[in-house]
Amino acid sequence: MCFGFLGLQFGLALQNSSVSRIFQTLGANLNDIPALWIAAPLTGLIVQPIIGHYSDRTWNRLGRRRPYFLFGAVFASLALLWMPNAPALWMAAGLLWILDASINVSMEPFRALVGDQMPTRQRPTGYAMQSFFIGAGAVIASMLPWALAHFGISNTAAEGSVPDTVKYAFYIGGAILLGAVLWTILSTREYTPAQLRSFTDNVPESQPADVSGAGRPGMVLLLAGAAVWFAIRHFALEREVYLLAGGLVGFGLLLTWLARTRSHGVLRQIMGDVYGMPLSMRRLAGVQLFSWFALFAMWIYTTAGVTHAIYGTDDTGSALYNDGANWVGVLFAAYNGFGALAAVVIPLMVRRWGLRISHLISLWLGGAGLLSFLVIRDPHWLLASMVGVGFAWASILSLPYALLSDKLPTAKLGVYMGIFNFFIVIPQVLAASVLGPLLRLCFHNQPIWALGMGGASLLIAGLCTLYVPEPEGRH
């Protein structure tokens, strides 16, 4: 049931460790990289709740969630095969959009599948098992360019061309992604809707939320968006900050519309579920926001930060830069490997301290790991930093879902998992909007400081965990 996550994470790990490298190779400026990444999370913001909504209502020969696994895996694999051969920067950015959108089509139905197939008491173990396969897939994927270079594959290329090590890694990744997802599709079964209704674990079915008060927070968001727009104009901030202003205005308009509409369509149903989300999900919003802000900062800026601060070069055509970029792949493999091991330890921590404290400890370990990038200058010692990042990664991928899943009605598990993805995507949009200006204004364009901001963000996320209610009757 969880094995398909190995393939999905293979694609995500190649994306996280190598896409910024591809962008820089194709001529992207350091300050433009966050904007090039932004289409991917924005697509997830739109795609995942819609996919969740429809997967809750799907039942055909393949089942409930598995049709979405298949569709997403096919298009994600095609994007992986094409991306390293993109002749221009705009095409690489478009392929990143297709890749991330396709993985999103599969991702949240995979999360919902654990809730469908397992009773409440087994879900922490189920999500930890997903973390294990995520870690295992990402270890192999992140190390592929480095390993291929050691097997004699060329690690440098002409200016503007992607090295063969990266190309072959993406080809292998496309095949493994599709194969692993097909394994889950062909080797698992799903419960019918009637059976699922009998396995509710006494979770009450949700009642339609009273949305008459949605106009008030909508107006607050509209005013906040206008204030951000004014600040951009007045202080001549980077154009990426318009994304933040547009997001605030757009969501404010949707909430205002929700309070007034008489529609019963899909958008009305999804926005009603957003407005009426359970208390646990609202409390987890802050935890997820600061956690995923940190992860996005790490994924965007680790290559630039390590090659600049530790290897001392920004020349993407040099052997030294590509050695540093390959080492970043090893570091990403390391944190995923440590994450796979942490996925075995975390259930023991949960039995001892409960879900909240276990998540806090893991996030603080990750924060310490990212902050250590500011002082370590021997690249090999960064492997020690990845131990903490691995614990945070494994915990982020499992414990918030365990805190949440037994509070959700079975009939809406898919759509709520999609809505929960808002709290993953919004911090990524925020990071893409503000990281570039913050580095320029506060840190003299030193990319290593983005990792420092990520470390501080994980410490704050840990504190926010204390406000999330622990599930009753169970650590």
Buried (B, 14 or more C-beta within 10 A) or exposed (E): BBBBBBBBBBBBBBBBBBBBBBBBBBEBEBBBBBBBBBBBBBBBBEBBBBBBBBBBEBBEEBBBBBBBBBBBBBBBBBBBBBBBBBEEBEBBBBBBBBBBBBBBBBBBBBBBBBBBBBEBEEBBBBBBBBBBBBBBBBBBBBBBBBBBBEEEBEBBBEEEBBBBBBBBBBBBBBBBBBBBBBBBBEEBEBBEBEEBEEEEEEBEEBEEBEBEEBBEBBBEBBEBBBEBBEBBEEEEBBEBBBBBBBBBBBBBBBBBBBBEBEEEEEBBBBBBBBBBBBEBBEBBBBBBBBBBBBBBBBBBBBBBBBBBBBBEBEEBBBEEBBBBBBBBBBBBBBBBBBBBBBBBBBBEBBEEBBBBBBBBBBBBBBBBBBBBBBEBEEBEEBBEBBBBBBBBBBBBBBBBBBBBBBBBBBBBBBBBBBBBBBBBBBBBBBBBBBBBBBBBEEBEBBBBBBBBBBBBBBBBBBBBBEEBBEBEEBB
